[in-house]
Amino acid sequence: MATRSAEKAHRQSLNRKLRNRAVKSATKTAVKKANAAILAGDIDAARDATRAALIALDRASQKGVLHANNAARHKSRLLIKYNAAVAVLQAPADGTEGAKPKERAKKAPSAKGSGKAKRPAAKKAAKK
């Protein structure tokens, strides 16, 4: 027979297991709904579902059900999918790629970047 403290610890672990399972299941469901909404192409529904999934992941991380890095990884992947879907849906329909960014004109190298420090004339005169 186990000690009373071991029996109590076992009971506590069973309660935690049930609580953690509920939180983890709700989180997985929220992420699946967000992925489905993103694939469906409805930006408004995808935005709401993605927000709900991010909140669920944060909550699971705070409660210790998911490791912080695990939650961060899932949030990152979900946002990458969402942002890609939004970019595709908001692209111009005529096939053109919108305004291209301006190319930077090449600047002449500055005095700082030349490698040699130039001494002012006043210092040269003072040393002589």
VMD Tcl script that builds the backbone (N, CA, C; Angstrom):
set m [mol new atoms 384]
animate dup $m
set s [atomselect $m all]
$s set {name element resname resid chain x y z} {
  {N N MET 1 A 0.818 -1.182 0.000}
  {CA C MET 1 A 0.000 0.000 0.000}
  {C C MET 1 A 0.872 1.261 0.000}
  {N N ALA 2 A 0.423 2.261 -0.726}
  {CA C ALA 2 A 1.169 3.511 -0.818}
  {C C ALA 2 A 0.889 4.384 0.394}
  {N N THR 3 A 1.740 5.336 0.600}
  {CA C THR 3 A 1.544 6.253 1.720}
  {C C THR 3 A 0.368 7.169 1.443}
  {N N ARG 4 A -0.130 7.797 2.511}
  {CA C ARG 4 A -1.272 8.692 2.353}
  {C C ARG 4 A -0.910 9.867 1.449}
  {N N SER 5 A 0.318 10.367 1.574}
  {CA C SER 5 A 0.719 11.509 0.745}
  {C C SER 5 A 0.814 11.109 -0.727}
  {N N ALA 6 A 1.249 9.876 -0.995}
  {CA C ALA 6 A 1.326 9.405 -2.376}
  {C C ALA 6 A -0.067 9.234 -2.971}
  {N N GLU 7 A -1.006 8.757 -2.151}
  {CA C GLU 7 A -2.384 8.596 -2.628}
  {C C GLU 7 A -3.000 9.961 -2.952}
  {N N LYS 8 A -2.728 10.926 -2.076}
  {CA C LYS 8 A -3.252 12.274 -2.315}
  {C C LYS 8 A -2.625 12.878 -3.577}
  {N N ALA 9 A -1.330 12.694 -3.754}
  {CA C ALA 9 A -0.656 13.207 -4.945}
  {C C ALA 9 A -1.238 12.581 -6.201}
  {N N HIS 10 A -1.576 11.297 -6.115}
  {CA C HIS 10 A -2.170 10.614 -7.275}
  {C C HIS 10 A -3.548 11.194 -7.597}
  {N N ARG 11 A -4.354 11.418 -6.535}
  {CA C ARG 11 A -5.673 12.025 -6.759}
  {C C ARG 11 A -5.532 13.410 -7.400}
  {N N GLN 12 A -4.581 14.186 -6.912}
  {CA C GLN 12 A -4.368 15.521 -7.468}
  {C C GLN 12 A -3.941 15.445 -8.928}
  {N N SER 13 A -3.079 14.488 -9.251}
  {CA C SER 13 A -2.610 14.370 -10.637}
  {C C SER 13 A -3.757 13.990 -11.567}
  {N N LEU 14 A -4.696 13.154 -11.075}
  {CA C LEU 14 A -5.852 12.790 -11.906}
  {C C LEU 14 A -6.726 14.007 -12.171}
  {N N ASN 15 A -6.919 14.841 -11.142}
  {CA C ASN 15 A -7.722 16.058 -11.334}
  {C C ASN 15 A -7.041 17.009 -12.312}
  {N N ARG 16 A -5.733 17.171 -12.170}
  {CA C ARG 16 A -4.994 18.042 -13.082}
  {C C ARG 16 A -5.048 17.501 -14.509}
  {N N LYS 17 A -4.973 16.176 -14.638}
  {CA C LYS 17 A -5.001 15.559 -15.965}
  {C C LYS 17 A -6.316 15.892 -16.679}
  {N N LEU 18 A -7.432 15.796 -15.956}
  {CA C LEU 18 A -8.734 16.122 -16.557}
  {C C LEU 18 A -8.810 17.596 -16.946}
  {N N ARG 19 A -8.335 18.461 -16.055}
  {CA C ARG 19 A -8.377 19.902 -16.329}
  {C C ARG 19 A -7.490 20.246 -17.525}
  {N N ASN 20 A -6.291 19.685 -17.549}
  {CA C ASN 20 A -5.363 19.953 -18.645}
  {C C ASN 20 A -5.908 19.434 -19.968}
  {N N ARG 21 A -6.546 18.263 -19.932}
  {CA C ARG 21 A -7.099 17.693 -21.157}
  {C C ARG 21 A -8.172 18.607 -21.738}
  {N N ALA 22 A -9.016 19.181 -20.875}
  {CA C ALA 22 A -10.071 20.075 -21.350}
  {C C ALA 22 A -9.475 21.321 -21.994}
  {N N VAL 23 A -8.463 21.894 -21.354}
  {CA C VAL 23 A -7.836 23.109 -21.894}
  {C C VAL 23 A -7.143 22.797 -23.217}
  {N N LYS 24 A -6.422 21.677 -23.258}
  {CA C LYS 24 A -5.691 21.316 -24.478}
  {C C LYS 24 A -6.657 21.030 -25.628}
  {N N SER 25 A -7.764 20.360 -25.325}
  {CA C SER 25 A -8.757 20.056 -26.355}
  {C C SER 25 A -9.389 21.332 -26.907}
  {N N ALA 26 A -9.739 22.266 -26.021}
  {CA C ALA 26 A -10.334 23.523 -26.462}
  {C C ALA 26 A -9.343 24.312 -27.318}
  {N N THR 27 A -8.071 24.254 -26.951}
  {CA C THR 27 A -7.047 24.963 -27.715}
  {C C THR 27 A -6.903 24.365 -29.110}
  {N N LYS 28 A -6.842 23.036 -29.174}
  {CA C LYS 28 A -6.709 22.378 -30.472}
  {C C LYS 28 A -7.911 22.673 -31.363}
  {N N THR 29 A -9.106 22.692 -30.768}
  {CA C THR 29 A -10.314 22.990 -31.539}
  {C C THR 29 A -10.264 24.408 -32.090}
  {N N ALA 30 A -9.819 25.350 -31.282}
  {CA C ALA 30 A -9.733 26.744 -31.729}
  {C C ALA 30 A -8.741 26.885 -32.880}
  {N N VAL 31 A -7.609 26.182 -32.794}
  {CA C VAL 31 A -6.602 26.248 -33.862}
  {C C VAL 31 A -7.155 25.618 -35.142}
  {N N LYS 32 A -7.855 24.504 -35.014}
  {CA C LYS 32 A -8.436 23.852 -36.200}
  {C C LYS 32 A -9.476 24.745 -36.864}
  {N N LYS 33 A -10.302 25.410 -36.043}
  {CA C LYS 33 A -11.309 26.323 -36.606}
  {C C LYS 33 A -10.635 27.485 -37.329}
  {N N ALA 34 A -9.549 27.983 -36.770}
  {CA C ALA 34 A -8.839 29.092 -37.405}
  {C C ALA 34 A -8.246 28.648 -38.741}
  {N N ASN 35 A -7.637 27.464 -38.769}
  {CA C ASN 35 A -7.075 26.949 -40.022}
  {C C ASN 35 A -8.164 26.744 -41.071}
  {N N ALA 36 A -9.307 26.230 -40.649}
  {CA C ALA 36 A -10.414 26.016 -41.586}
  {C C ALA 36 A -10.927 27.350 -42.132}
  {N N ALA 37 A -11.043 28.349 -41.279}
  {CA C ALA 37 A -11.522 29.669 -41.716}
  {C C ALA 37 A -10.531 30.312 -42.676}
  {N N ILE 38 A -9.237 30.115 -42.417}
  {CA C ILE 38 A -8.222 30.674 -43.315}
  {C C ILE 38 A -8.317 30.017 -44.686}
  {N N LEU 39 A -8.477 28.696 -44.704}
  {CA C LEU 39 A -8.577 27.986 -45.983}
  {C C LEU 39 A -9.861 28.335 -46.728}
  {N N ALA 40 A -10.928 28.668 -45.988}
  {CA C ALA 40 A -12.198 29.013 -46.624}
  {C C ALA 40 A -12.103 30.338 -47.370}
  {N N GLY 41 A -11.213 31.222 -46.928}
  {CA C GLY 41 A -11.009 32.470 -47.649}
  {C C GLY 41 A -11.816 33.643 -47.145}
  {N N ASP 42 A -12.575 33.482 -46.063}
  {CA C ASP 42 A -13.347 34.581 -45.509}
  {C C ASP 42 A -12.456 35.327 -44.507}
  {N N ILE 43 A -12.036 36.531 -44.874}
  {CA C ILE 43 A -11.067 37.274 -44.056}
  {C C ILE 43 A -11.624 37.590 -42.671}
  {N N ASP 44 A -12.886 38.028 -42.607}
  {CA C ASP 44 A -13.462 38.407 -41.315}
  {C C ASP 44 A -13.567 37.211 -40.372}
  {N N ALA 45 A -14.070 36.095 -40.895}
  {CA C ALA 45 A -14.186 34.892 -40.067}
  {C C ALA 45 A -12.805 34.383 -39.662}
  {N N ALA 46 A -11.857 34.458 -40.580}
  {CA C ALA 46 A -10.499 33.999 -40.291}
  {C C ALA 46 A -9.861 34.883 -39.218}
  {N N ARG 47 A -10.098 36.194 -39.290}
  {CA C ARG 47 A -9.534 37.098 -38.290}
  {C C ARG 47 A -10.067 36.765 -36.903}
  {N N ASP 48 A -11.394 36.574 -36.809}
  {CA C ASP 48 A -11.995 36.272 -35.508}
  {C C ASP 48 A -11.523 34.917 -34.979}
  {N N ALA 49 A -11.484 33.931 -35.849}
  {CA C ALA 49 A -11.063 32.590 -35.423}
  {C C ALA 49 A -9.582 32.571 -35.034}
  {N N THR 50 A -8.775 33.328 -35.763}
  {CA C THR 50 A -7.348 33.395 -35.447}
  {C C THR 50 A -7.134 34.080 -34.097}
  {N N ARG 51 A -7.862 35.152 -33.840}
  {CA C ARG 51 A -7.753 35.818 -32.537}
  {C C ARG 51 A -8.141 34.874 -31.409}
  {N N ALA 52 A -9.234 34.138 -31.614}
  {CA C ALA 52 A -9.685 33.196 -30.585}
  {C C ALA 52 A -8.633 32.121 -30.343}
  {N N ALA 53 A -8.002 31.649 -31.418}
  {CA C ALA 53 A -6.977 30.613 -31.283}
  {C C ALA 53 A -5.750 31.161 -30.554}
  {N N LEU 54 A -5.359 32.392 -30.862}
  {CA C LEU 54 A -4.207 32.996 -30.185}
  {C C LEU 54 A -4.476 33.164 -28.693}
  {N N ILE 55 A -5.682 33.568 -28.357}
  {CA C ILE 55 A -6.055 33.722 -26.949}
  {C C ILE 55 A -6.036 32.368 -26.252}
  {N N ALA 56 A -6.566 31.345 -26.922}
  {CA C ALA 56 A -6.585 30.004 -26.330}
  {C C ALA 56 A -5.172 29.480 -26.117}
  {N N LEU 57 A -4.290 29.720 -27.074}
  {CA C LEU 57 A -2.896 29.275 -26.927}
  {C C LEU 57 A -2.210 30.005 -25.773}
  {N N ASP 58 A -2.446 31.310 -25.663}
  {CA C ASP 58 A -1.861 32.073 -24.563}
  {C C ASP 58 A -2.367 31.575 -23.211}
  {N N ARG 59 A -3.656 31.302 -23.148}
  {CA C ARG 59 A -4.250 30.846 -21.895}
  {C C ARG 59 A -3.691 29.477 -21.501}
  {N N ALA 60 A -3.559 28.588 -22.475}
  {CA C ALA 60 A -3.011 27.258 -22.189}
  {C C ALA 60 A -1.565 27.365 -21.730}
  {N N SER 61 A -0.838 28.299 -22.313}
  {CA C SER 61 A 0.550 28.503 -21.915}
  {C C SER 61 A 0.633 29.061 -20.494}
  {N N GLN 62 A -0.226 30.001 -20.166}
  {CA C GLN 62 A -0.227 30.592 -18.833}
  {C C GLN 62 A -0.576 29.563 -17.760}
  {N N LYS 63 A -1.477 28.639 -18.092}
  {CA C LYS 63 A -1.887 27.627 -17.125}
  {C C LYS 63 A -0.874 26.493 -17.010}
  {N N GLY 64 A 0.112 26.479 -17.890}
  {CA C GLY 64 A 1.116 25.431 -17.830}
  {C C GLY 64 A 0.731 24.177 -18.568}
  {N N VAL 65 A -0.366 24.212 -19.308}
  {CA C VAL 65 A -0.798 23.041 -20.072}
  {C C VAL 65 A 0.123 22.857 -21.270}
  {N N LEU 66 A 0.482 23.953 -21.919}
  {CA C LEU 66 A 1.429 23.927 -23.033}
  {C C LEU 66 A 2.687 24.669 -22.601}
  {N N HIS 67 A 3.803 24.218 -23.085}
  {CA C HIS 67 A 5.050 24.930 -22.845}
  {C C HIS 67 A 4.998 26.255 -23.604}
  {N N ALA 68 A 5.645 27.260 -23.076}
  {CA C ALA 68 A 5.595 28.600 -23.679}
  {C C ALA 68 A 6.113 28.578 -25.113}
  {N N ASN 69 A 7.191 27.844 -25.358}
  {CA C ASN 69 A 7.741 27.778 -26.718}
  {C C ASN 69 A 6.798 27.044 -27.663}
  {N N ASN 70 A 6.109 26.029 -27.162}
  {CA C ASN 70 A 5.145 25.285 -27.974}
  {C C ASN 70 A 4.018 26.218 -28.417}
  {N N ALA 71 A 3.478 26.987 -27.471}
  {CA C ALA 71 A 2.408 27.922 -27.798}
  {C C ALA 71 A 2.905 28.983 -28.779}
  {N N ALA 72 A 4.117 29.482 -28.556}
  {CA C ALA 72 A 4.668 30.506 -29.447}
  {C C ALA 72 A 4.848 29.954 -30.858}
  {N N ARG 73 A 5.292 28.716 -30.964}
  {CA C ARG 73 A 5.484 28.097 -32.281}
  {C C ARG 73 A 4.152 27.971 -33.015}
  {N N HIS 74 A 3.104 27.516 -32.312}
  {CA C HIS 74 A 1.791 27.379 -32.943}
  {C C HIS 74 A 1.222 28.744 -33.344}
  {N N LYS 75 A 1.415 29.748 -32.496}
  {CA C LYS 75 A 0.939 31.094 -32.821}
  {C C LYS 75 A 1.644 31.632 -34.057}
  {N N SER 76 A 2.943 31.410 -34.121}
  {CA C SER 76 A 3.720 31.901 -35.258}
  {C C SER 76 A 3.253 31.261 -36.561}
  {N N ARG 77 A 3.104 29.961 -36.534}
  {CA C ARG 77 A 2.674 29.243 -37.753}
  {C C ARG 77 A 1.280 29.675 -38.177}
  {N N LEU 78 A 0.385 29.864 -37.202}
  {CA C LEU 78 A -0.978 30.273 -37.514}
  {C C LEU 78 A -0.993 31.676 -38.125}
  {N N LEU 79 A -0.214 32.588 -37.568}
  {CA C LEU 79 A -0.184 33.951 -38.104}
  {C C LEU 79 A 0.452 34.002 -39.489}
  {N N ILE 80 A 1.436 33.150 -39.739}
  {CA C ILE 80 A 2.040 33.102 -41.075}
  {C C ILE 80 A 0.993 32.673 -42.097}
  {N N LYS 81 A 0.196 31.658 -41.762}
  {CA C LYS 81 A -0.872 31.210 -42.670}
  {C C LYS 81 A -1.911 32.315 -42.881}
  {N N TYR 82 A -2.304 32.956 -41.770}
  {CA C TYR 82 A -3.318 34.004 -41.863}
  {C C TYR 82 A -2.826 35.180 -42.709}
  {N N ASN 83 A -1.612 35.631 -42.458}
  {CA C ASN 83 A -1.072 36.773 -43.204}
  {C C ASN 83 A -0.908 36.440 -44.688}
  {N N ALA 84 A -0.514 35.214 -44.997}
  {CA C ALA 84 A -0.386 34.809 -46.398}
  {C C ALA 84 A -1.751 34.802 -47.076}
  {N N ALA 85 A -2.762 34.310 -46.376}
  {CA C ALA 85 A -4.104 34.268 -46.952}
  {C C ALA 85 A -4.642 35.677 -47.177}
  {N N VAL 86 A -4.409 36.559 -46.237}
  {CA C VAL 86 A -4.866 37.945 -46.379}
  {C C VAL 86 A -4.145 38.615 -47.542}
  {N N ALA 87 A -2.856 38.360 -47.677}
  {CA C ALA 87 A -2.087 38.958 -48.772}
  {C C ALA 87 A -2.605 38.486 -50.123}
  {N N VAL 88 A -2.950 37.213 -50.217}
  {CA C VAL 88 A -3.461 36.668 -51.484}
  {C C VAL 88 A -4.827 37.265 -51.804}
  {N N LEU 89 A -5.676 37.369 -50.795}
  {CA C LEU 89 A -7.033 37.869 -51.031}
  {C C LEU 89 A -7.061 39.364 -51.299}
  {N N GLN 90 A -6.069 40.097 -50.802}
  {CA C GLN 90 A -6.062 41.544 -51.010}
  {C C GLN 90 A -5.218 41.958 -52.206}
  {N N ALA 91 A -4.625 41.011 -52.914}
  {CA C ALA 91 A -3.828 41.323 -54.093}
  {C C ALA 91 A -4.752 41.861 -55.185}
  {N N PRO 92 A -4.257 42.740 -56.050}
  {CA C PRO 92 A -5.089 43.260 -57.133}
  {C C PRO 92 A -5.577 42.142 -58.047}
  {N N ALA 93 A -6.789 42.279 -58.516}
  {CA C ALA 93 A -7.400 41.222 -59.321}
  {C C ALA 93 A -6.907 41.224 -60.766}
  {N N ASP 94 A -6.345 42.346 -61.269}
  {CA C ASP 94 A -5.962 42.420 -62.671}
  {C C ASP 94 A -4.640 41.716 -62.969}
  {N N GLY 95 A -4.013 41.148 -61.974}
  {CA C GLY 95 A -2.791 40.384 -62.202}
  {C C GLY 95 A -1.516 41.186 -62.061}
  {N N THR 96 A -1.632 42.510 -61.961}
  {CA C THR 96 A -0.420 43.306 -61.772}
  {C C THR 96 A 0.000 43.237 -60.320}
  {N N GLU 97 A 1.233 43.514 -60.084}
  {CA C GLU 97 A 1.767 43.387 -58.741}
  {C C GLU 97 A 1.795 44.706 -57.992}
  {N N GLY 98 A 0.926 45.583 -58.206}
  {CA C GLY 98 A 0.905 46.833 -57.456}
  {C C GLY 98 A 2.160 47.654 -57.691}
  {N N ALA 99 A 2.344 48.662 -56.918}
  {CA C ALA 99 A 3.503 49.540 -57.074}
  {C C ALA 99 A 4.750 48.844 -56.543}
  {N N LYS 100 A 5.799 48.894 -57.346}
  {CA C LYS 100 A 7.048 48.297 -56.912}
  {C C LYS 100 A 7.771 49.288 -56.019}
  {N N PRO 101 A 8.489 48.792 -55.032}
  {CA C PRO 101 A 9.223 49.722 -54.172}
  {C C PRO 101 A 10.316 50.433 -54.954}
  {N N LYS 102 A 10.555 51.685 -54.592}
  {CA C LYS 102 A 11.570 52.469 -55.295}
  {C C LYS 102 A 12.950 51.900 -55.009}
  {N N GLU 103 A 13.759 51.888 -56.050}
  {CA C GLU 103 A 15.130 51.428 -55.856}
  {C C GLU 103 A 15.928 52.563 -55.244}
  {N N ARG 104 A 16.756 52.231 -54.300}
  {CA C ARG 104 A 17.563 53.255 -53.651}
  {C C ARG 104 A 18.709 53.663 -54.565}
  {N N ALA 105 A 18.918 54.960 -54.624}
  {CA C ALA 105 A 20.056 55.456 -55.386}
  {C C ALA 105 A 21.316 55.175 -54.581}
  {N N LYS 106 A 22.370 54.780 -55.257}
  {CA C LYS 106 A 23.610 54.492 -54.555}
  {C C LYS 106 A 24.259 55.801 -54.160}
  {N N LYS 107 A 24.598 55.875 -52.879}
  {CA C LYS 107 A 25.211 57.089 -52.348}
  {C C LYS 107 A 26.723 56.985 -52.460}
  {N N ALA 108 A 27.346 58.150 -52.545}
  {CA C ALA 108 A 28.803 58.177 -52.527}
  {C C ALA 108 A 29.251 57.782 -51.126}
  {N N PRO 109 A 30.370 57.099 -51.003}
  {CA C PRO 109 A 30.820 56.695 -49.672}
  {C C PRO 109 A 31.089 57.917 -48.802}
  {N N SER 110 A 30.651 57.821 -47.568}
  {CA C SER 110 A 30.826 58.948 -46.655}
  {C C SER 110 A 32.212 58.927 -46.038}
  {N N ALA 111 A 32.560 60.007 -45.357}
  {CA C ALA 111 A 33.872 60.095 -44.721}
  {C C ALA 111 A 34.003 59.046 -43.619}
  {N N LYS 112 A 32.906 58.742 -42.949}
  {CA C LYS 112 A 32.951 57.745 -41.881}
  {C C LYS 112 A 33.258 56.367 -42.434}
  {N N GLY 113 A 32.728 56.048 -43.575}
  {CA C GLY 113 A 32.887 54.716 -44.128}
  {C C GLY 113 A 34.185 54.500 -44.874}
  {N N SER 114 A 34.989 55.546 -45.073}
  {CA C SER 114 A 36.185 55.391 -45.903}
  {C C SER 114 A 37.291 54.637 -45.195}
  {N N GLY 115 A 37.245 54.572 -43.880}
  {CA C GLY 115 A 38.244 53.800 -43.158}
  {C C GLY 115 A 39.358 54.664 -42.593}
  {N N LYS 116 A 39.686 55.758 -43.219}
  {CA C LYS 116 A 40.730 56.638 -42.714}
  {C C LYS 116 A 40.089 57.881 -42.127}
  {N N ALA 117 A 40.486 58.213 -40.931}
  {CA C ALA 117 A 39.959 59.411 -40.300}
  {C C ALA 117 A 40.747 60.615 -40.786}
  {N N LYS 118 A 40.026 61.630 -41.217}
  {CA C LYS 118 A 40.683 62.849 -41.699}
  {C C LYS 118 A 40.789 63.817 -40.546}
  {N N ARG 119 A 41.987 64.334 -40.347}
  {CA C ARG 119 A 42.197 65.270 -39.246}
  {C C ARG 119 A 41.930 66.684 -39.727}
  {N N PRO 120 A 41.302 67.443 -38.899}
  {CA C PRO 120 A 41.046 68.840 -39.291}
  {C C PRO 120 A 42.359 69.618 -39.376}
  {N N ALA 121 A 42.356 70.646 -40.191}
  {CA C ALA 121 A 43.561 71.457 -40.416}
  {C C ALA 121 A 43.999 72.175 -39.149}
  {N N ALA 122 A 43.084 72.505 -38.280}
  {CA C ALA 122 A 43.426 73.243 -37.066}
  {C C ALA 122 A 44.332 72.399 -36.168}
  {N N LYS 123 A 44.099 71.120 -36.093}
  {CA C LYS 123 A 44.924 70.275 -35.252}
  {C C LYS 123 A 46.330 70.134 -35.827}
  {N N LYS 124 A 46.446 70.086 -37.147}
  {CA C LYS 124 A 47.764 69.982 -37.769}
  {C C LYS 124 A 48.609 71.222 -37.439}
  {N N ALA 125 A 47.960 72.376 -37.525}
  {CA C ALA 125 A 48.669 73.615 -37.261}
  {C C ALA 125 A 49.074 73.727 -35.797}
  {N N ALA 126 A 48.249 73.225 -34.914}
  {CA C ALA 126 A 48.548 73.315 -33.495}
  {C C ALA 126 A 49.727 72.438 -33.105}
  {N N LYS 127 A 49.948 71.343 -33.786}
  {CA C LYS 127 A 51.043 70.435 -33.459}
  {C C LYS 127 A 52.382 70.952 -33.952}
  {N N LYS 128 A 52.396 71.752 -34.991}
  {CA C LYS 128 A 53.662 72.235 -35.579}
  {C C LYS 128 A 54.332 73.239 -34.746}
}
mol reanalyze $m
mol bondsrecalc $m
mol representation Tube
mol addrep $m
